[in-house]
């Protein structure tokens, strides 16, 4: 954590700031290791203030002992008043005059309180994704932790998928997958597990229901284990018995798109170029309009972080970033197919970490 704070301090100095207020829970954890509970949108486990020579976690009395135990390179300010009022108190003590804040991760109430308490003597400067960008490139230790999360996810899928039966409900299957991840050592799930069968598979973020699985239809499973604060992510599309002809066709196209992307992604290409590797294959097959999301996203302490493998991202992919690669085709009223692997972006290509088997196609 000390090296991460040092990297942030370099950015603070380069931006002409005296301090920065970190309000995004993922950035707070990344910089300190503190895992205080947050209940979005308005219950925060604490804020972090970083200056050139100090790092202060502002938390409630309820979380102070936990913060002192976990955040070894920071001071802990045990607030007596509201969070933003305490932030203002610490910033005043630091004598900060130009303070960066995460404008994409702060409540309007907190921002207003800060401006009222700090007045004209402090300039609040929006810093966008300045802190998030520290997380783009993963260290070897981070990649090792992500690999463990992915391995547990893979093994849980392999343990449960062969036992899927006609008549199983989406909700029951999701429960078995969650239990398997925990039994294999996960602290929990990285996100709510998706099981989407039949027409529900046309909804990329479907919540499992009591719908019963039927023969030959697509079953999209999207799952991820949480290990030491880092997220796994895996999507497989499976079926029971003989797939219907449309499923066989769609699955083959998505599979080709995945293979094409994995063969072509490398450091230095833009997110747009990476996305096109799969999108062009799907479009040439006549389903371009049915690939409704980006090809992938970064994976780390959040399940969705940078860099984006998206037609909206013209920035180069850095070596050492970890990304999902997940093409999909979705047909309302019928269903859909998505297949997802995770890989490390390297100069010569992408190194795939995912090992879970894919449904074979004839």
HURA-V42807 format. One record per residue. N is the residue number from 1. PSI is psi as a letter, one per 40 degrees, with the letter a starting at -180 (NA if undefined). Layout:
# HURA-V42807
n = {N | N}
psi = {PSI | PSI}
This chain:
# HURA-V42807
n = {1 | 2 | 3 | 4 | 5 | 6 | 7 | 8 | 9 | 10 | 11 | 12 | 13 | 14 | 15 | 16 | 17 | 18 | 19 | 20 | 21 | 22 | 23 | 24 | 25 | 26 | 27 | 28 | 29 | 30 | 31 | 32 | 33 | 34 | 35 | 36 | 37 | 38 | 39 | 40 | 41 | 42 | 43 | 44 | 45 | 46 | 47 | 48 | 49 | 50 | 51 | 52 | 53 | 54 | 55 | 56 | 57 | 58 | 59 | 60 | 61 | 62 | 63 | 64 | 65 | 66 | 67 | 68 | 69 | 70 | 71 | 72 | 73 | 74 | 75 | 76 | 77 | 78 | 79 | 80 | 81 | 82 | 83 | 84 | 85 | 86 | 87 | 88 | 89 | 90 | 91 | 92 | 93 | 94 | 95 | 96 | 97 | 98 | 99 | 100 | 101 | 102 | 103 | 104 | 105 | 106 | 107 | 108 | 109 | 110 | 111 | 112 | 113 | 114 | 115 | 116 | 117 | 118 | 119 | 120 | 121 | 122 | 123 | 124 | 125 | 126 | 127 | 128 | 129 | 130 | 131 | 132 | 133 | 134 | 135 | 136 | 137 | 138 | 139 | 140 | 141 | 142 | 143 | 144 | 145 | 146 | 147 | 148 | 149 | 150 | 151 | 152 | 153 | 154 | 155 | 156 | 157 | 158 | 159 | 160 | 161 | 162 | 163 | 164 | 165 | 166 | 167 | 168 | 169 | 170 | 171 | 172 | 173 | 174 | 175 | 176 | 177 | 178 | 179 | 180 | 181 | 182 | 183 | 184 | 185 | 186 | 187 | 188 | 189 | 190 | 191 | 192 | 193 | 194 | 195 | 196 | 197 | 198 | 199 | 200 | 201 | 202 | 203 | 204 | 205 | 206 | 207 | 208 | 209 | 210 | 211 | 212 | 213 | 214 | 215 | 216 | 217 | 218 | 219 | 220 | 221 | 222 | 223 | 224 | 225 | 226 | 227 | 228 | 229 | 230 | 231 | 232 | 233 | 234 | 235 | 236 | 237 | 238 | 239 | 240 | 241 | 242 | 243 | 244 | 245 | 246 | 247 | 248 | 249 | 250 | 251 | 252 | 253 | 254 | 255 | 256 | 257 | 258 | 259 | 260 | 261 | 262 | 263 | 264 | 265 | 266 | 267 | 268 | 269 | 270 | 271 | 272 | 273 | 274 | 275 | 276 | 277 | 278 | 279 | 280 | 281 | 282 | 283 | 284 | 285 | 286 | 287 | 288 | 289 | 290 | 291 | 292 | 293 | 294 | 295 | 296 | 297 | 298 | 299 | 300 | 301 | 302 | 303 | 304 | 305 | 306 | 307 | 308 | 309 | 310 | 311 | 312 | 313 | 314 | 315 | 316 | 317 | 318 | 319 | 320 | 321 | 322 | 323 | 324 | 325 | 326 | 327 | 328 | 329 | 330 | 331 | 332 | 333 | 334 | 335 | 336 | 337 | 338 | 339 | 340 | 341 | 342 | 343 | 344 | 345 | 346 | 347 | 348 | 349 | 350 | 351 | 352 | 353 | 354 | 355 | 356 | 357 | 358 | 359 | 360 | 361 | 362}
psi = {d | d | d | d | d | d | d | d | d | d | d | d | d | d | e | f | i | d | i | i | h | h | e | h | d | d | d | d | d | d | d | d | e | h | f | i | h | h | g | i | e | e | h | i | e | i | i | h | h | h | a | d | e | i | h | h | h | h | i | i | d | d | e | d | d | d | d | d | d | d | g | d | e | i | i | h | h | g | i | d | a | i | d | d | d | d | d | d | d | d | d | d | d | e | f | h | d | h | h | i | i | g | e | e | f | i | i | d | d | d | d | d | d | d | d | d | d | d | a | e | e | h | h | h | h | h | e | b | f | d | d | d | d | d | e | d | h | i | i | d | d | d | d | d | d | d | d | d | d | d | d | d | d | d | d | d | d | d | d | d | d | e | e | h | i | h | e | i | i | d | d | d | d | d | d | d | d | d | d | d | d | d | d | e | e | i | d | a | i | d | i | h | h | h | h | h | i | b | d | d | e | e | h | d | f | h | h | h | a | e | h | i | h | i | i | e | i | i | h | h | h | h | i | h | i | h | h | f | e | i | h | i | h | h | h | i | h | i | i | h | a | h | i | i | d | d | d | d | d | d | d | d | d | d | d | d | d | d | d | d | d | d | d | d | h | i | i | d | i | i | d | d | d | d | d | d | d | d | d | d | d | d | d | d | e | e | f | d | e | e | g | e | i | i | d | a | i | i | h | b | e | i | d | h | a | i | i | h | g | i | e | e | h | e | i | i | h | i | h | e | i | h | i | i | h | g | i | i | h | h | h | h | d | d | a | i | h | h | h | h | i | h | i | h | h | i | d | e | a | h | h | h | d | h | e | h | i | i | h | i | i | NA}
